[in-house]
Amino acid sequence: MQQLTHGYQLELIEQQTLQVLWSSPWYQEDIEALSQQLFAQLSVKRTLEHNSGADRESIRFYWQKAELVLNFDYYSQSCWFEGASQQDLVYLPYLQAQLQSVSGQ
């Protein structure tokens, strides 16, 4: 597993999805380190559920009062946050602001 020090950019898409665009390619084995980097910046203490598939992983967690999901798809090099329900979507802009403030964007 490579040492991960790459940054990222964020894009909020139609108030439904917060896409994370990593500055360097990553491998499926890196997903744990990448998710831990994001969770540390959000002060997420524990996750609720972690689902792993052949090329996709999703991690369900609480942040503030929202239940959110962090998704990774290795083959498309995609990473995104989404709300677990429609009510949770209102937290995505706040999540974006928090991540941008700690990453210096």
C-alpha positions in Angstrom: 0.0 0.0 0.0 1.4 3.4 -0.9 1.7 6.3 1.5 -1.2 8.6 0.9 -0.5 12.3 1.0 -2.6 13.4 -2.0 -5.1 16.1 -1.6 -8.5 16.4 -3.2 -11.1 18.8 -4.6 -14.8 18.7 -3.8 -17.8 19.2 -6.1 -21.4 19.4 -4.9 -23.6 18.0 -7.6 -27.2 19.1 -7.6 -27.4 19.1 -3.8 -27.5 15.3 -4.0 -23.9 14.2 -4.1 -20.6 15.5 -2.8 -17.9 14.2 -5.1 -14.3 13.9 -3.9 -11.8 14.2 -6.7 -8.4 12.9 -5.5 -5.3 14.5 -6.9 -3.6 11.2 -7.5 -4.8 7.7 -8.6 -5.5 5.3 -5.8 -5.9 1.6 -5.3 -8.6 -0.4 -3.6 -6.2 -1.2 -0.8 -6.0 2.6 -0.2 -9.7 3.0 0.6 -9.3 2.5 4.3 -6.6 5.2 4.6 -8.5 7.6 2.3 -11.7 7.2 4.3 -9.8 7.6 7.6 -8.3 10.8 6.2 -11.7 12.2 5.4 -13.2 11.0 8.7 -10.4 12.5 10.7 -11.1 15.9 9.1 -14.7 15.6 9.9 -14.1 14.3 13.5 -16.1 11.1 12.8 -15.4 8.8 15.7 -17.1 5.6 14.5 -18.8 4.2 11.5 -22.1 2.4 11.4 -21.6 0.0 8.6 -18.9 -0.9 6.0 -19.9 -2.8 2.9 -17.2 -4.2 0.5 -17.7 -5.5 -3.0 -15.5 -6.5 -5.8 -14.7 -2.9 -6.8 -16.9 -0.8 -4.6 -17.0 0.0 -0.9 -19.5 2.1 1.1 -19.2 3.3 4.7 -22.3 4.5 6.5 -21.7 7.0 9.4 -23.2 9.8 11.4 -22.0 13.4 11.1 -23.7 16.1 13.2 -27.4 15.0 13.0 -27.2 13.3 9.6 -26.7 9.8 8.5 -24.4 9.8 5.5 -22.6 7.3 3.2 -19.1 7.6 1.8 -18.7 5.6 -1.4 -15.6 4.4 -3.3 -15.6 2.8 -6.7 -12.0 1.7 -7.6 -12.5 1.0 -11.4 -13.9 4.4 -12.1 -11.7 6.1 -9.4 -14.9 7.6 -8.0 -15.4 8.8 -4.4 -18.5 10.5 -3.2 -20.7 11.3 -0.2 -24.5 11.0 -0.2 -27.3 11.2 2.3 -28.7 8.0 3.7 -32.2 9.6 3.2 -33.6 12.7 1.6 -33.6 14.6 4.9 -29.8 14.1 5.2 -29.0 15.8 1.9 -29.3 19.2 3.5 -26.0 18.4 5.4 -23.9 18.0 2.2 -23.1 21.7 1.8 -22.0 21.9 5.4 -19.9 18.7 5.0 -18.3 20.4 2.0 -17.6 23.5 3.9 -16.0 21.6 6.8 -13.7 19.6 4.5 -12.7 22.7 2.6 -11.9 24.6 5.7 -9.6 21.8 7.1 -7.9 21.1 3.8 -7.2 24.8 3.0 -9.3 25.0 -0.1 
